[in-house]
Amino acid sequence: MLLAFMADIHGNQEALEAVLAEIDQAGPDRTYCLGDMVGYGPNPHECVAALRARHIPSLSGNHDRAACGSLDTNYFNEEARRSIEWTRGQLTPEDILYLQDLALVSQTELFSATHGTLLRPEDFDYVLTGEDAYNCFLAHDRRIAFVGHSHVPLSFFLREEKELLATIEPRYQIGEGMRAIVNVGSVGQPRDGNPDAAFALFDTETLGVTIRRVRYDIERTATKVRAAGLPEINALRLFVGQ
Ligand code: ZN
């Protein structure tokens, strides 16, 4: 089976539409969203509606939780908090109920999926260091973990339960005797220095992972960010992928 994973859309409708068009071309059997549909960007309702219309199941991200009142915004920096408050005003009561209902973790026989890490997923910690990765490996028993949250497609491998490796390669195979944590990157606010929207394709037969990048109309999104009165940084960072 071919699976598509996306995360961290953050109300960026142009990036989401560009990614969905690429996903349509790739034709996966299933598509999953790993959370943070909203926050920062100017089209939170449209992004939630687009995923729901396509029946793409999503997990809960910290911004989704904050926007629907399930997570305290003290956790956020000033810009993120202002963005969340604005976002709340854009969501319909039905959007709020939908966001409140999202799960933190989902699992198949082959993989676990969550927004941040599998060690206390409700805390939304990042997987950025070897220690973070090791703790995430120990916190679940599936071969693969698909995550988002850092907006950086940095993946980790645990070989023979003892050797820890990391890669930013956009295409790799999870080899014999290896477990993996696959960060699928961000659709709507990449932070790895590449402004193109990111998503992942995963072949369940070969265990091959491909991180795909997609150009979209950043100028248009930035214009909407400014028109909405959202923090200027929310527009600027899109151009540089930070
Ligand atoms: Zn995010």
Residues whose N, C-alpha, C, O or C-beta is under 5 A from the ligand:
A	BS01	ZN	D8 D36 H149
